Amino acid sequence: MNTEQPSAASQDQAARMRAMLQRIPAAVAFVSQGRFEQVSEAFNTLFGHGDDTDLVGQGTQSIHVSAAAQTAVAERMAQAFAAGLPLDEEIEYVRLDGGRFWGRLQATPLVWEQPGGESMWIVDDVTATRKERSQPTWTAKHDSLTELANRREFERRLAEHVGSLRHQPVSVLWIDVDKFSEVVRSMGTEVGDHFLYGLGQMLITKVRASDIVARLEDDCFAVLLPDCDQHFAEIVAEKTRAAIAAYRLRWGLHRARVKACVGVVQVQGTLETVDAVMGAASHACAEAKAAGGDSVRVFISAGKFEELAG
């Protein structure tokens, strides 16, 4: 009979894990052989469990709407893990009381060399987001891949400021990711799409709630900065450039990083239309690219640009 007791180090590690799972706000679970081994308090709460019930020790089929649904998810997960990719998709789940909701499941193996072993699941409730995305008004204003504003909506919001008599300074950033085609070529379209989504979500964290971040096309983004003059727009642009350079995509076994050029323009009297403002920002960005990339240029006037160190 094995009488070995856990070492003090392993006991401390287990205690840390329990404390973390009790306190972190994320719904996290560790799953092995189709059963929940450890779950965070937020994971239990999300699925309707509390002080008297716990998902630990239960099979994962308990949170799926049917056995067939659970089997299908398990098969897709196994296929993704075998390909060196996480599973990231929206799934309909069922709570303890029978109520249903949509959750975004992000699942990865703990050890990629053992894709059939224990895995970590993170689940976010996306029921409200799915409902919002299904509205015609949402789809007309947003980019389906990144969920940012699309070009049409961005230009509509910009048009509210062009020619305005309110004398409020307004600036625009044009962001072009450098050599993004190399990421797609080496890692595939799926990885590229996840990179763009993550990059877009990161950009939102670098601006104010009143600012508008949009995906214009492919790997080009734009930011509308109301009540922001050229000086502060330059600061935002440089912070954005640095944040993109520091951003890392970790998608399964894939790792990628990129840099970007940023063009800056403050809306001014000589730029009388939305197209003129967008063109000025685009030209400033093109100047940054021509200089070697990973830099910021500011549109001053026709044919004149200011260089910011990258």
C-alpha positions as MATLAB code, in Angstrom:
seq = 'MNTEQPSAASQDQAARMRAMLQRIPAAVAFVSQGRFEQVSEAFNTLFGHGDDTDLVGQGTQSIHVSAAAQTAVAERMAQAFAAGLPLDEEIEYVRLDGGRFWGRLQATPLVWEQPGGESMWIVDDVTATRKERSQPTWTAKHDSLTELANRREFERRLAEHVGSLRHQPVSVLWIDVDKFSEVVRSMGTEVGDHFLYGLGQMLITKVRASDIVARLEDDCFAVLLPDCDQHFAEIVAEKTRAAIAAYRLRWGLHRARVKACVGVVQVQGTLETVDAVMGAASHACAEAKAAGGDSVRVFISAGKFEELAG';
ca = [
       0.000    0.000    0.000;
       1.278    3.445   -0.907;
       1.655    5.413    2.314;
       3.578    8.343    0.890;
       2.199   11.693    2.026;
       2.140   14.773   -0.197;
       5.208   16.943    0.246;
       4.939   20.324    1.921;
       5.646   21.972   -1.433;
       2.832   20.105   -3.188;
       0.446   20.896   -0.333;
       1.330   24.569   -0.578;
       0.801   24.464   -4.345;
      -2.610   22.836   -3.915;
      -3.563   25.441   -1.305;
      -2.555   28.251   -3.657;
      -4.634   26.735   -6.441;
      -7.707   26.467   -4.200;
      -7.306   30.047   -3.010;
      -6.901   31.307   -6.575;
      -9.954   29.437   -7.834;
     -12.021   30.851   -4.975;
     -11.063   34.439   -5.692;
     -10.508   34.934   -9.415;
     -13.514   36.441  -11.213;
     -13.050   34.226  -14.306;
     -15.083   31.035  -14.820;
     -12.215   28.532  -15.043;
     -12.273   24.744  -14.838;
      -9.750   21.938  -15.150;
     -11.114   18.895  -16.937;
      -9.733   15.379  -17.199;
     -11.310   12.337  -18.844;
     -14.600   14.166  -19.262;
     -14.896   15.146  -15.585;
     -14.373   18.403  -13.712;
     -11.314   18.088  -11.473;
     -11.202   21.663  -10.192;
     -13.421   24.667  -10.859;
     -13.357   28.288   -9.811;
     -16.127   29.736   -7.688;
     -17.139   31.866  -10.658;
     -17.459   28.728  -12.814;
     -19.771   27.112  -10.257;
     -21.825   30.300  -10.012;
     -22.105   30.633  -13.788;
     -23.676   27.184  -13.988;
     -26.037   27.749  -11.055;
     -24.101   25.962   -8.319;
     -23.518   27.400   -4.872;
     -22.747   26.435   -1.294;
     -24.666   23.152   -1.419;
     -23.634   21.907   -4.862;
     -20.378   21.745   -6.772;
     -19.352   20.703  -10.267;
     -16.127   19.102   -9.032;
     -16.294   15.383   -9.735;
     -19.204   15.687  -12.141;
     -19.034   14.780  -15.812;
     -18.962   17.571  -18.363;
     -22.229   16.269  -19.822;
     -23.992   17.874  -16.843;
     -23.568   21.360  -18.353;
     -24.482   20.465  -21.947;
     -28.011   20.540  -23.303;
     -27.767   16.910  -24.442;
     -25.403   13.971  -24.607;
     -25.147   14.434  -28.355;
     -24.107   18.065  -27.899;
     -21.447   17.069  -25.365;
     -20.074   14.387  -27.680;
     -19.910   16.804  -30.603;
     -18.018   19.389  -28.536;
     -15.590   16.726  -27.296;
     -14.897   15.615  -30.870;
     -14.265   19.172  -32.065;
     -12.028   19.780  -29.074;
      -9.972   16.661  -29.772;
      -9.556   17.674  -33.417;
      -8.460   21.197  -32.462;
      -5.983   19.995  -29.826;
      -4.482   17.451  -32.223;
      -3.904   20.273  -34.716;
      -2.143   22.367  -32.074;
      -5.052   24.778  -31.733;
      -7.313   25.705  -28.806;
     -11.073   25.314  -29.065;
     -12.755   28.714  -29.096;
     -16.459   28.716  -29.909;
     -19.863   29.666  -28.581;
     -21.883   26.809  -27.113;
     -25.355   26.590  -25.603;
     -25.115   25.412  -22.000;
     -27.606   24.472  -19.304;
     -27.561   25.585  -15.663;
     -28.440   23.473  -12.642;
     -32.013   24.811  -12.638;
     -32.487   23.926  -16.303;
     -32.072   27.453  -17.630;
     -30.004   27.804  -20.785;
     -27.433   30.351  -21.856;
     -24.761   30.799  -24.499;
     -21.167   30.604  -23.366;
     -17.907   31.251  -25.163;
     -15.675   28.278  -24.401;
     -11.915   28.669  -24.661;
     -10.227   25.344  -23.993;
      -6.563   24.362  -24.160;
      -4.560   21.300  -23.045;
      -2.420   21.853  -19.973;
       0.425   20.150  -21.855;
       0.324   20.502  -25.634;
       2.466   17.397  -26.065;
      -0.374   15.471  -24.380;
      -3.504   16.782  -26.135;
      -5.611   13.955  -24.719;
      -4.726   14.792  -21.132;
      -6.073   17.384  -18.734;
      -7.376   20.626  -20.206;
      -8.279   24.086  -18.942;
     -11.630   25.639  -19.816;
     -12.604   29.304  -19.583;
     -16.272   30.141  -20.160;
     -17.824   33.602  -20.601;
     -21.570   34.248  -20.767;
     -22.164   35.749  -24.217;
     -25.961   35.479  -24.281;
     -26.471   39.248  -24.357;
     -23.724   39.709  -26.935;
     -25.261   37.113  -29.248;
     -28.649   38.788  -28.944;
     -27.139   42.170  -29.742;
     -25.232   40.764  -32.732;
     -28.437   39.337  -34.156;
     -30.015   42.791  -34.452;
     -29.963   44.287  -37.985;
     -28.755   47.605  -36.609;
     -25.723   45.920  -35.046;
     -24.689   44.047  -38.163;
     -25.011   47.216  -40.231;
     -22.597   49.095  -37.981;
     -20.036   46.486  -36.982;
     -17.294   44.400  -38.518;
     -18.306   40.755  -38.140;
     -14.765   39.488  -37.450;
     -13.476   41.955  -34.864;
     -16.872   43.236  -33.599;
     -15.487   46.774  -33.899;
     -17.263   49.529  -35.789;
     -17.063   49.064  -39.550;
     -15.865   51.661  -42.043;
     -19.370   52.895  -42.857;
     -20.161   53.564  -39.200;
     -16.768   55.171  -38.590;
     -17.207   57.568  -41.493;
     -20.753   58.360  -40.366;
     -19.488   59.291  -36.902;
     -16.613   61.291  -38.382;
     -19.049   63.187  -40.618;
     -20.684   64.584  -37.468;
     -17.455   66.521  -36.808;
     -16.230   67.510  -40.265;
     -17.296   71.102  -40.927;
     -18.736   71.375  -37.412;
     -19.075   74.856  -35.927;
     -18.676   73.565  -32.391;
     -14.906   74.234  -32.459;
     -14.218   70.985  -30.686;
     -10.823   69.526  -31.652;
     -11.205   66.114  -33.259;
      -8.436   63.817  -34.436;
      -8.196   60.569  -36.378;
      -5.634   57.762  -36.252;
      -5.079   55.468  -39.225;
      -3.388   52.209  -38.162;
      -1.873   49.799  -40.672;
      -0.353   46.548  -39.405;
       3.073   45.906  -40.912;
       3.621   42.668  -42.852;
       0.464   41.026  -41.548;
       0.235   38.965  -44.729;
       3.302   37.069  -43.520;
       1.376   35.926  -40.433;
      -1.471   34.647  -42.597;
       0.891   33.008  -45.062;
       2.876   31.179  -42.378;
       0.088   30.307  -39.936;
      -3.132   30.320  -41.933;
      -6.280   32.384  -42.153;
      -7.821   31.084  -38.900;
      -4.834   32.179  -36.833;
      -4.787   35.499  -38.696;
      -8.460   36.092  -37.896;
      -7.879   35.456  -34.190;
      -4.906   37.805  -34.276;
      -7.024   40.595  -35.765;
      -9.801   40.005  -33.208;
      -7.354   40.104  -30.301;
      -5.611   43.161  -31.703;
      -8.933   44.970  -32.044;
      -9.910   44.176  -28.467;
      -6.519   45.386  -27.272;
      -6.922   48.686  -29.147;
     -10.181   49.345  -27.294;
      -8.286   49.225  -23.993;
      -5.892   51.956  -25.169;
      -8.497   54.655  -25.798;
     -11.332   56.346  -23.966;
     -14.871   54.998  -23.838;
     -15.982   57.975  -25.942;
     -13.532   57.133  -28.737;
     -14.489   54.940  -31.702;
     -12.242   52.085  -32.832;
     -13.032   50.619  -36.250;
     -11.686   48.036  -38.624;
     -11.585   49.687  -42.010;
     -10.420   46.761  -44.135;
      -8.113   43.761  -43.904;
      -5.406   44.770  -41.399;
      -6.230   48.502  -41.290;
      -7.857   50.089  -38.247;
      -8.880   53.627  -37.361;
      -9.608   55.531  -34.169;
     -11.862   58.595  -33.900;
     -10.793   60.858  -31.037;
     -13.425   63.500  -30.211;
     -12.337   66.425  -28.037;
      -8.691   65.604  -28.772;
      -6.223   67.973  -30.410;
      -3.147   67.025  -32.403;
      -0.805   67.057  -29.398;
      -2.801   64.521  -27.415;
      -3.563   62.517  -30.560;
       0.194   62.147  -31.079;
       0.510   60.773  -27.546;
      -2.301   58.273  -28.141;
      -0.775   57.285  -31.482;
       2.634   56.570  -29.978;
       1.100   54.575  -27.124;
      -0.915   52.624  -29.677;
       2.137   51.908  -31.808;
       4.074   50.690  -28.769;
       1.152   48.544  -27.575;
       0.889   46.811  -30.955;
       4.639   46.159  -31.000;
       4.335   44.597  -27.535;
       1.240   42.554  -28.368;
       1.710   38.783  -28.666;
      -0.684   36.312  -30.182;
      -0.652   33.000  -28.358;
      -3.035   30.710  -30.167;
      -2.425   27.097  -29.360;
       1.108   26.279  -30.458;
       1.217   29.380  -32.671;
       3.061   32.519  -31.625;
       3.071   35.739  -33.604;
       3.927   39.402  -33.203;
       3.683   42.367  -35.521;
       4.382   46.072  -35.638;
       2.315   48.872  -37.110;
       2.413   52.340  -38.619;
       0.084   55.076  -37.398;
      -1.016   58.181  -39.274;
      -2.410   61.111  -37.287;
      -4.540   64.012  -38.467;
      -6.530   66.669  -36.655;
      -9.702   67.692  -38.422;
      -9.080   71.167  -39.851;
     -10.699   73.686  -42.134;
      -8.688   72.664  -45.197;
     -10.047   69.127  -44.883;
     -13.626   69.819  -45.865;
     -14.937   66.268  -46.326;
     -14.753   62.889  -44.646;
     -12.782   61.563  -47.607;
     -10.265   64.379  -47.218;
      -9.739   63.614  -43.523;
      -9.427   59.876  -44.161;
      -7.080   60.527  -47.058;
      -4.843   62.730  -44.922;
      -4.635   60.087  -42.182;
      -3.949   57.386  -44.753;
      -1.207   59.436  -46.399;
       0.438   60.056  -43.034;
       0.393   56.325  -42.364;
       1.853   55.646  -45.822;
       4.702   58.054  -45.011;
       5.408   56.004  -41.880;
       5.495   52.814  -43.929;
       7.789   54.366  -46.504;
      10.191   55.281  -43.701;
      10.512   51.614  -42.703;
       7.474   50.950  -40.550;
       6.829   50.786  -36.803;
       6.493   54.555  -36.574;
       4.070   57.473  -36.393;
       3.615   60.351  -38.822;
       1.425   63.419  -38.318;
      -0.323   65.181  -41.205;
       0.391   68.911  -41.007;
      -0.773   70.155  -44.372;
      -0.731   69.013  -48.003;
       2.606   67.289  -48.580;
       3.919   68.055  -45.088;
       4.264   65.524  -42.289;
       5.796   65.492  -38.844;
       7.836   62.474  -37.767;
       7.486   60.904  -34.344;
      10.156   58.499  -33.182;
       9.036   54.879  -33.292;
];
